[in-house]
């Protein structure tokens, strides 16, 4: 009992596990009062431990162990219902443990899961669950809502109940249920839903003969009679439940279930072993889909039907397939992906991806380069004449009304869907390259935009920004496909037909440096409020948005390995450029991500070519130094404005990425030790410079020794927190400090004071820091040397304020160092210098209490003051 109340969560977790194992094994040997007391402690107290989710999860794991003993079931039957609300616990690990307990209860006949937590609560949790939770919830509910061992009418009843209870949970249920069903069971269930929906349609149209909407040939009379007989039987059951076409939610839910299941088992159906099942599905739904298209013409059912149509041949629904492209053209610019996504999927699956790409290309060509488009009209007329001669039938030429934003939406959706993207890159590689070259023309339009300073007459800034992003995104996909097909040696009908687009990335970066970076400077007329100032601000914002978007895409490209060997170095230089601009703070988060992926990419290149070591070091280190300088400058500027919260928020955002970058260099220390050494040296120099410059500027030590890295000034605290993410990195950092001190590079009292305060915070904040004692001894030796040099200087000349300040700083440093080494504090303190921050009279200067009071008063000044630039 005592251990169950221990203040440490880990002890409580082990105690809960031990108690549950003892109860489960020795149930019949323990007195009933003891068992009841222990269970009450677990179920009424430990399970409500708000301070530790591990303890709560341990209780459910322990109860699961107790249930292994059948003798516990009668008592547990009355105890478990009080735990039902934990299905909505804030911790996912607790919910997983609770679901594992429910799965254990599911196999016990004497205890019902529904007595612990209701079906409605389980479905509500399923609606918002992550995949690990959803899989367990579906395992718990699958026998209730999808009983494969029951008759078809029972299965339909359960489906209707699930849809009516929670439609969103129904979709999630069948998305994960497909993984727990065999392919044949899934196909049979989809056919059952098809017969049910068609039965409702025929029941609604019983008074009139069914119309053939697509003009297809009808089924034979024998097939009709058999189908009608089956559907009459099914309709009787459906009528008992009141199911009809008027129940719109149920109809839409059934169609969505079919679409979800077909999408989930699509990979399995494509296997030769399941060819018969696939043909059976295609045959049945080819006959049913025309009826569905006529009956359901609004709501969610339309999207589900279009998804189903993408799995059928175009010949099965000719009227619909012929009108898909026209439907895309007639969509408004504000159309959502639910409107055009299924239509695009259908066209690509039917082999009409070229038509879609040509439509997008025509829209963008007319928008980005209207003059050239007019010049090319004779060529277009010649091509149309040739196509007419070749086709030898009447063709209606529709006027082209370009919708570039909608075309970019189409392209983004196609590139975001793997099946469609893979099929287009394989079968329509030529059209993809042509579209990419059309998008590349946006660079010329942007040059005109920046040159004129006003919005172009033939396009908008939004089109320009989204077009340049689409160009780089498409370029990345084309280059990745080129690289993969080149490695595989199969260049037939792919992008790899003698084309390499590696140089396009470097050309784009060079263009960005030439055209976009100059626009990131502050407008000259910003303060005047003139129209010119507003125009410059618009250009600056446009440049910021474009650079931000392209840097994100370049980061993805680094992960995929696109571009040539010069791309990482060029990208690092570009990031340094934008960080040094007037808008540099806006690119801090993106630049840190670039630095991480840059390190990863260049380390892989170093494995293949060790000669690239110098390039690796210079690129990563220079970018890191630029990031630190930018942070330092922004801290100083924001301190002057009194708005430090903004930069502190940015620092907290980028801290994990900086830590991951340092960890990456640390993991590859054995491979490339110079990189890790240079990175840590840069951080060390930045921290020492920042703290020592603050000490020199204030004329005294404006802070006491702290017991945590977080209490140091903002920039040193930020950098050291990233270093302290692993113990190994802390040890390496201390080793760098020791080597720096031993080399004699630390020559001033302010720098020694900064190092001593850093080591004090590390020792108090971390335990067993490797190399700390040796580093302290080296610091003591250097401190003695600097004190001796200072004493000799004082004998040769009169002591001025600078010498007094230096001696005072040395005395304060000695106090902190002696406390770290376990020595007595120094005696005979030197008087504090007369400074603007600390004005003392002659009688007060000899009093150490007055000095201490002055330090405490000025301590807060450091945290609110700005940081100086790195030296």
N, C-alpha and C positions, 0 to 999 in steps of 0.2 A: 504493500500500500504506500509505503514511503517513497519508493522509486517512481510510482505513478504520479507523484506530485513534485518530482525533482525539477529544479528551475531550467535545466538544460533539455531541449527538445529531443536530442538524440538518446539521452538516458530514458526519457519517457517512452520513446518508440520501442526501444529494446525491452522495457518493462512490460508494455502492452503485449508484445509478441510472446514474451515468456509466460505471462499470465494466461493468455489464450491457449498456448500449447499445453500448459498444465491442466487447464479445465478440460480441454478436448481429450487428453489421454487418460486422466484420472477422474473422470466425471463420476463414476459410480463409487469411488473411494472417498471423495470429498463430501463433507456434510452439506446438506441442502442450503443451510443458512449461509455457509461460506461461498457456495457457488452463486447464490442470489446476490450476496453482497458484492462480489467481484464483478458480476455482470452489470449490476446497477452502477458501479463505479465507471465501467467502460461505456455503457449506453447513455448514462445521464450526465457524465462529466467529461471524460476524455474525448468523446466524439464531438464535443462542442468546444474543443481547444482552438480558440480563434488565433492564437499566436503562432501555430505551426500546422500547416496542412499535412505534413508528414505524420503527425500524431493521429490526425483524423483518418488518414488513409490506412494507418497501421491497425486502427480499431476494426475497420471493415475487413481487412485481410485476416485479422485474428478471428473474427466471427465466422468467416468462411472456413477456417480451420476447425472451429468448434463444431460446425455443422457436419463434419465428417463422422462425428459420433452420433448414431441414431437416437441415443438416449436424450440428447439435448433438444430434439425437435419439438416436443410439447411445450417446453419453456420458451424456446426461441420463437415459436409461433405467436406468442403473446407479446414478446419483447420487440421484434423487428418492425411492426407497423409504425412505431414512433419515429422511425428513421427515414420515412418516405421523402421528406423535404430535401434531403441531401442530394437528390437528383439535380438540384439547382445550385449546388455548392459553387463558390467562386473559383475553386481550384480544380483544374482538369484531372489531376492525379487522384483527387478524392472521388470525383465522379466515376473515374475508371474503376477504382477499387469498389465503389458501391455497385456498379454494374456487374462486376465480376461476382460479387455476392449474390446479386439477383439471378445471374446465370446459374449459380450453384443452387439457389432456391428453386429454380425452374425444374430441376431434376428431382425434387422432393415432392411426393404426392400429398403429404399432409399439410404443406404450406403453399399458399397461392401467392404468386407475384402481385396480383391485383390487390391483395389485402395489405401489401406494403406500400405500393405506389400505384396510382391510378393510370389507366391507359392514356388519358388526356395529358397527364404530366409527362409521360414518356414521349408522347408525340410532340409536345411542346419543346422538350429538350432536343429531340431529333431535328426539329426545324432549324435550330441554331448551332448544331454540333459540328465539331471538326471530324475528319475522317476516322480517327481512332475511336472516338465515341460513337459515331454513326454505325460503324461495323458492329459494335457490341449491342447497340440498341436494336439493330435489324435482326441480329441473332436471337435477341430476346422476344421480338415481336413477330418473327416470320411465320411461326406456326399458327398465330392468331389471325393474321391477315392474308396469308398465302398458304393455306393448307393443301399441299399437293396430293395428300392421300384422301381428300374429300371429293364429292361429286362436283361437276361443273357449276351447278346452280348454287352450291354452297360457296364456291370460290367467288362467283360473281357477287353474292350477297356480302362477303367480307370486303371485296374491293369497293363496293358502293359505300359500305360503312366507313371505310378508311378515308375515302374522298370526302364524304360529308363531315367527318370529324375534323380533319385538318388537311387541306389541299397541299400546302407547302411541304408538310411532313410526308405526304404521300409521294411526292416527287423524289424527295431524298430517300425514302424507303426503297423504292424500286431501282434507284440508281445504284444502291449498295446491295440490294437483294439479288441483282443479276450475278454478282460474284458468288453467291451461295446457292445458285440454281444451276442445274445442268443445261446445256444448250438445247437439248430436246424438250425439256420441261418449259423453258422460256418460250420456245417456238409454239408449243401447244397452247400455252397461256395466251400468247398474242393472237393466235387463230381463234381462240375462244372469245376474246374481246372483240375481234372483228365480226364474228357471227352475232354477238350481242348487239353491237352498234347497228349492223345492217338489219337486224330484226326490228329494232326500234324505228329505223327509217321506213321499212316496209309496212310496219303497223300504222305509222302515221299517214302513209300513202295507200292504204288498203283500198280506198274507194276509187283511186285512179291508177292506171298502169304506170309503172316506173318509167321515167324518161331517161334516155341515154344521152348524157350531157356531152360526152366526148366524141360521139359519132362512131363508137366502136361496135363491133358485132356483138349481139347478145349471146348469152349462153344457151345451150340446147334445152329443149323442153324437159328432157329427162333430168338434166342437172337442176333445172329450175324446180321441178316437183320435189326432188330429194331435198334441196335446200329449203324450200318452203315448208316441207314437213318438219325438218329439224327446227326451223325457226318458229314454227307454230308452238312446238313444245317449249322452246325457250321463252317465247313471248308470254306463255301462261305463267311461268315463274316470274318473269319480269313484271307482268301486270299485278301479281300479288304484292310485289314490293313497290308498286307505283312508279316504275321506271319508264320514262318516255323521253321523247326529244325535248319536251318542255323543261326537263331537268337539265338545264344548260351546264351547271357545274359538274355533274356526273359525266356527261358526254365529253366535255373538255378534258376532264381528268382521265377518262379512259384513253382518249387519243394521245394525251401526253404520256401515259404509261407505255403505250405501244412504241412511241417515238423514243422514249428513254431506254426501253429494253432493247430495241433494235440497234441503237447507238452503242449500248454497252456490250452486246454480243457480236457486234459487227466484225471484230477481228477473228472470233471463233468461226463465224459463218463463212469467212473467206477461205478457210482451210478446206482442202479437197474432201476430207472425211465428212464434212457437213454440207457438201454440195446439194444433196437431196433436200435437206431441210431448208436451205436458202431458196432453192427453186420453188418449193412448196409455198414459202412465204410470198415470194414475188408473184406467183400465180394467183394466190387468193387476194392479195392486196391490189393487184393490177385490175381486178374486176371490181373491187370495193371502192377504190380511190375516186373514180369518177362520181359515184354516188355521194361520197363524203364532200367533194368539192362543190356539188350543187346544194347540199343540205346545210353545210357549215360554212358560212361566209363572213364571220366576224368573231372577235374574241381570240382567246388563246388557242382555240381549235385550229385556226388557220395556220399558225406557225407550226403546230404539230403535224398537220397534213402536209405542209411543204417539206418538212424534214423527212416524212415518210416518202414523199415523191422523189427525193434525192437518191433513195435506195432502189428505185424502180427504173426500168428503161424508159426513155422518153417516148417510145412508140406506144407505151401503155396508156399514156395520157396526152395525146397529141395537142389538143386545144390548150391545155395548160402549159405544156412545154414550149409551144410556139409563142406564147404571150409573156414568158418570163422576162425576156430582155426588154420588151416594151413596158412592163410593169416597173422595172428598174429605172428606165428613163423618165417615167412619169412621177417618181417619188419626189417629195419636196426636200430641200436642203436640210431641214430639221428632222428628217426621218431617223428613227433609232435603229440600232443593229438588229432588233427583233423584226423589223420590217424588211430589211434587205439581206440580212445574213442567210436565212434559209433559201432565198431565191438564188443567191450567189453559189451556195453549196450545190443546189440542183444543177445549175448551168455547168459548174466545173465537173461534177460527177457524170454529166451527160456528154462530156468532151467538148463543151462550148466555151471553155476558158478563154480561147482566142478572141471570141466576140466581146467578152467582158473587158479584156485588156485593151482591145482596140477602142472600145467605147471610152474608157478612162483616158487613153492616150489622146483621142480626138478632143475631148473636153479640155485637157491640160494644154495641148498644142495651141488651141484657139485662144486660151487665156494667157499663157506665158509668152507666146510669140505670134501675135496676130498678124503682123506684116508679112512675115515669112509664109504664114499659112495662106495669105492671099496670093502670093507669088506661085505657090505650088498648086493652085487650082487647076491649071491646064493638065498637070500630071495626074491629078485626081480624076479629071474627066476622062483622060485616056485609060486609066485603070478601070473606071466604071464601064467604059465602052467595051473593053476587053472582057470584063466579067459578064456583061450582058451577052456578048457573042458566045462566051463559053457556056453560060447557064441556059441560054435560049428560052427564057420565059420572062414574063413581065415582072419588073422590080419597081416598087414604089420608093422613091428617094425622099426621106423625111428631112426637114430642115433641122440642122444641128443647133441645139440650144445648150451651150456649155454650162455645166454645173461642176466647176472644179472642186469645190469643197466636198460635194457628194462623191465625186470620183476618188478623192483622197480617202474618204471614209471607206469606200469599197476596197481600196488597195490595203488600207490598214487592217481591215477585217480579214481579207484573204491571207495576208502575211501572218496574221495572228492565229490562224487555224492550221494546224500541222497537216492534216490530210489534203486540204485545198492547196496549201503552199507547196507541198512536195509534188503534187500532181502538176501544178503549173510550172514549176522549175524543171520538171522532167520532160513534159510534153510541149510546153510553150516557151522554151528557153529563148528563142529568137525574139518573140514578142515582149518578154520580160526585159531583155536588154534594150530593145527599142524604147520601151516605156521609161527605162532608167535614163536613157540619153535625152528623152523629152524633158524629164524632170530636171536634168542637169542644166537646162536652159534658164532655170530660175536664177542661177548665179548672175547671168547677164541682166535680168530684170531687177535684181537687187542692187546691182551696180548703178543702174539708172535711177533707182529709188534714192540711193544715198547721194548721187550726184545732183539730182534735181532738188532734193529736200522736201518735195511734196508728194502726195499719194499719186500713184500712176493712174492714168485714165482707164487702162484696160484691165486692171486687176486691183486687188486689195492687199493690205499688209498681212491679213490672216492667211490668204492664199499663198503668199510668198513664204511665210514662216513654215506653214505646214508642208509646202512643196519641197523645201530644202531638207526638212526632216525626213520626208518620205523618200527623197533621193538617197540619203545616206543609209536609211534602213534597208531599202531595196538593194543598194550596193553591197551591204554586209551579207545579205542572204545570197546574192549572186556569187560573191567571192567565196563564201563558205561552200556553196555547191560546187564551184570550180575546183576548190582544193580537195574536196572529198572524191569527186569523179576522177581527178588527176591521180590521186593515190590508188583508186581502184582500177585504173587503167581502162575504164569504160567511158569513152567520150562520145558515144553515139547518141544523137538527139538530146544533148545536154548543153549546158552553158560552156563546157570545157572545150568547145570546138575551136581550139587555137587562140582563145582569148584569155588574157590575164588582166584583171582590173586592180592590181596591187597599187599601181601608181596613182590611181584616182583618189585614194585616201590621202596621200601626201599632197596632191594638188589641191584637194579641198582644204586641208589645214593651212597651206600657204595662202590660199584665197581668203580664209577667215582672218589670218594675221594681217593681210593687206587691206581688207575691206571692212571688217567688223571691229577690230580692236581700236582703231582711231575714233570710232563713234562712241566708245565707252568712256571718253573723257567728259568732264562736266561741261555743259553748254556755257558758252561765254555770256549769253544773255539770260541766264537762268534767274538771276536776281532782279533783272529789269522788268520781267513780266511781259515782254514784248512778244509779238507773234513769232519772231525769229527764235526766241527762247523756247516757246512752246513747241515749235517745229523741231528744234534740236532735242528737246526732251522726248518727243515721239520717236525720233531716230535712235536715241540712246536706249529707250525701252525695247524697241524692235530688235536692236543688236543684242541686248541682254537676253531676251527670250530665245533668240536663235542660237546664241552661244551656249546657253544653258541646255537647250534641247539636244544640240549636236554633241556636247560633251558627254551627256548621258548615253547617247548612242555609241560614241567612241569608246566609252567604258565597256559597253556590251561587246563591242568589236574586239577589245583587248582580251576579254575572256574567251572569245571564239578563235583568237589567233589570226585575225585578218591583218592585211597590210604587210609591207616589207620590213626588213630589219631596221630601217631608219625611222619607222613610224613611232615607236615608243619614245625615242629621244626627241623627235619633233613635237610629239604631243606634250611631253614634259615642258619643253620650251614654251609652247603655246599657253599652257596653264600658268606658267610663271608670268607671261605677258599679261594675261587677264587679271591675275592677282595684283599686279603692280599698277593696274589702271584705277581710275576713280571709283569704279564699281566692284573692286576686288572682293569686298566682303560678301557680295552676293554669290560668289563662286567658290567660297571656302569648302562647303560641304561636298560639292561635286569634285573639287580638286583633290580632296583627301581620298575619295573613292578612286579617282584616277591614279593616285599615288600607290594605293594598295594593289590594284590590278596591274599597274605598271611594274611594280616589284615582282609580282608573280610571273608576268609575261617575260620580263628580262632575265629572271633567274632560269626559266626554261630555255631561253635562247643561250644563256651562258653554259648550260649543260651541253648544248650542241656545238657551241663555239666559244671556248674559254678566252679567246682574244677579245671578246666583248666586255671584259671585266671593267675596264676603265669607263666605258660608256655607261654601264650599269651604275657604277658608283656616282658618276657626275650627274646623271639624270635624276635618280631618286634623291640623292642628298641635296642637290640644288633646289628641287621642288619642295622638299621638307623645310629647308631654310627660308624659302620664299613664303611658305605658309606661316611659319613662326613669326617672320617679320610683319606679315600682314596682320596677324593677331595682335602683336605688340603695338603696332601703329593704331589699330582700331581701339584697343583698350585705352590708349592715351587720348585719342580723339573723343571717345565716348565719355571719359572721365571729365574732360573739359566741358562737355555738353550736359553732364549729369544724367546720361542715359546708358549706364553700364549694363542694365538688364538685358538689352538686346544682344550684345556681344557675348554675355555670359550664357544666354540661351543657345547661341550658335556653338559655343565651346562645348556645352553639354551634349549637343547633337552630334558633333564630330568626334567626341572623345572615344566612342567604341571603335570607329574606323581607324583612328590613329593608333589605338592599342593593337588592333589586328595587324596593321602594317608593321609595327615593331615586332610582334610575335612572328610574323612571316620571316622577317630578316633574322630573328633569333633561331628559328627552326632550321634555316639554311646557313647557320654560322659555320658549320663544318665544311660546307660546300664553298662558300664565299665569305670568309671571315672579315675581309676588308670592308664589305658593305655594312655589316652589323656594327663594326667599329666606327665607321664614318658616321652612321646614323646616330649612335649613342654619343659620339663626340660632339655632333652638332647640337643635340639636345642639352648636353652638359654645358657647352659654351653659352647657349641661350639662357639657361637657368642662372648660371653664375653672373653673366653679363647683366641680366635683368635685376637681380637682387643687389649686386655690387653697385650698379649705377644708381639705384634708389638710395642706398646707404650714402654714397658720395654726394648725391644731390641734396639730401636732407642734412648732411653734416653730422650725423650721428646714427646710431643703430635704431631705426624707428619701429622695431618690433622685438618682442621677447622671444626666447626659445620656445617653440611650440611642440606639442606632443602628437601632432597629426599632420600629414602632408596637406590635408585640405585646408589647414589654417595658414598656410604660406600665402604670399601674394598670388593673385589670380593666375598669371601666366605660368610661373614655376609650379604652382599647385596642379594646373592642368597637365603640363608636360610630365611631371613626376608621377601623377596618377596613372598616366598611360604606361610609363616605365614599370610601375609597381604592379601591373596586371599579372606578372608571373615572378616567382622568387628568383628564377634563374636570371631574368633580365635585371632585377635589382642588383644581384651580385656582379653582373657584368658592368653595370653603371658605376658601382662603387669601385671596381677595378680601374675603370677609365678615370675616375676622380683621383685615385691613388697615383696612377701613372702621370697624370697632369701635374699633381703636386710635386712628385719626385723629379720631374723634368725641369723644375724651376720656373715654369710659365706663370705661376701665381706669385706676384711680387708686391701686391698692395694689401693693406689691412682690410680694405673693404671686400676684396675677393676672398681672402681667408675667412673673414666673418661670414660671408655668404655660404662657403663650403661647410663651415662648422654648423651653421643653422640647418643646412640640408641634412647633414649626417645626424644631427640631433633628432630631427623629425623622422628620419628613416628608422633610427634605433628605437624610438618610442612607438612608432606606428607598426613596425614589422618585428618579428622575432627571428633570431638566428640569421642575421644578414651576413652572407659570406663575404669575408675580407674586410669587414667594418673595422675591427680592432687594428689591423695593419694600416689601414687608411688613416685612422685617427693618430697613430704614432707618426706617420709621415707628415700629417698636418702639424703635429706638435713640433717636429723638427724644423719645418719650414717657418712656423710661427716664431720659434726661437731665432732663426736666421734673420727674419724681417725685423724683429725687435732689436737685434744687435745692430743691424744696418741703420735703423732709426735712431738708436742711441748715439752712434758715431756721427750721424748727421746733426744731431742736436748739440754735440760738443763743438763741432766745427762752426756752427752759426747759431744765432739767436733763435729761440723757438717762436715761430709765428703761429697764426691760427691754424694753418694747414697741418703743421707738425703736432700741435695740441690735439687736433681732431683725429689724426692718425693714431696718436698714443692712446686716446680715449677708446677708439674702436678696437685697438689691440687688447686693451684691458677687458673690455666686454667680451671679446672673443675668447680670451684666456679663461674667464669665469665659466663660460659654457663648455669649453673643452675640458677643463679640469673636472667638471661634474660628469662628463661622459667617461673620463678615464678613472673616476673614483678618487681623485685627488682633492686636497683642500683648496678652497678658493684663494685667489691671489690677494695680497695685502697691499696697503699703500696705493690706493687707486689714483690714477692721474686725473687732474681736473678736466672737466668737460670744456670744449672750446666754445667761444662766444659765437653763436650763429643766430640767424633770423628766427629759426624755429625754437631756439633755447637760449634766452637772454637771462644770464645769471650775474649777480654781483660778485665781487671778490670774496666776500665773507661766505657766500653760498657755494662757491665753486669747489671748496674742499669737502663739502658734505655729500657723502654717497647717497643719503636718503633723498636729497634734492634731485640728484641725478636720476635716481630710480623713479621718482615722481614725474620728472620731465619725460622719461621714456614711456611711461604708461600713458601720459596725456597724448603723446605723439604717435602711439601705437595704432590708433584708429586711422591716422592720417594716411598710412601706407595703403590700406585697403580701399580708401576712397580716392587716392591719387592715381594719376595715370602712370603707365609704364613707359620707360624710355625705349628707343629703338635699339635693336641688337647692334653690337659693335662688330 
